[in-house]
Amino acid sequence: PDDYKLLANYPNPFNAATTIAFELPEACDVNLNIYNLAGRKVATLIEGYREAGCHNINWDASHYSSGIYFYKLSAGDKVFTKRMTLLK
């Protein structure tokens, strides 16, 4: 990859599980967190060093209630946030 990218999760909307994809042009520290609509962090999917390349992370949301959630990627000096919908 030639730039930092946070791709759309799939499927979206989803029931129970979704995959979040992102790309890193260089190795760096990465944080990927999930927030609810109130802005409270409900899950940390990644916290630490990752190599450059394309990455896919699965989120099992089977223990969470239906609603809108946000996933936030912090990588290098970049921060990205996207929305997803959990339907049960």
Residue pairs with C-beta under 8 A, 6 or more apart in sequence:
1 23
1 24
1 25
1 52
1 53
1 54
2 25
3 23
3 25
4 22
4 23
4 24
4 25
4 75
4 76
4 78
4 80
5 22
5 23
5 80
6 20
6 22
6 71
6 73
6 80
6 81
6 82
7 20
7 21
7 22
7 23
8 21
8 82
9 18
9 19
9 20
9 21
9 59
9 71
9 82
9 84
10 18
10 19
10 21
11 18
12 18
12 84
12 85
13 84
13 85
13 86
13 87
14 61
14 84
14 85
14 86
14 87
15 86
15 87
15 88
16 60
16 61
16 62
16 88
17 58
17 59
17 60
17 61
17 62
18 58
18 59
18 61
18 84
18 86
19 56
19 57
19 58
19 59
20 32
20 45
20 56
20 57
20 58
20 59
20 71
21 54
21 55
21 56
21 57
22 30
22 32
22 54
22 55
22 57
22 73
22 75
22 80
23 53
23 54
23 55
24 30
24 50
24 51
24 52
24 53
24 55
24 75
24 76
25 52
26 52
26 76
27 49
27 50
27 51
27 52
28 49
28 50
28 75
28 76
29 48
29 49
29 50
29 75
29 76
30 46
30 47
30 48
30 49
30 50
30 73
30 74
30 75
31 44
31 46
31 47
31 72
31 73
31 74
31 75
32 44
32 45
32 46
32 47
32 57
32 71
32 72
32 73
32 74
33 41
33 43
33 44
33 45
33 71
33 72
34 41
34 42
34 43
34 44
34 45
34 59
34 69
34 70
34 71
34 72
35 41
35 42
35 69
35 70
35 71
35 72
36 42
36 67
36 68
36 69
36 70
37 67
37 68
37 69
37 70
42 64
42 69
43 59
45 57
45 59
45 71
46 57
50 75
59 71
61 69
61 86
64 86
65 86
65 88
66 86
66 87
66 88
67 85
67 86
68 83
68 84
68 85
68 86
69 83
69 84
69 85
69 86
70 81
70 82
70 83
70 84
71 81
71 82
71 84
72 79
72 80
72 81
73 79
73 80
73 81
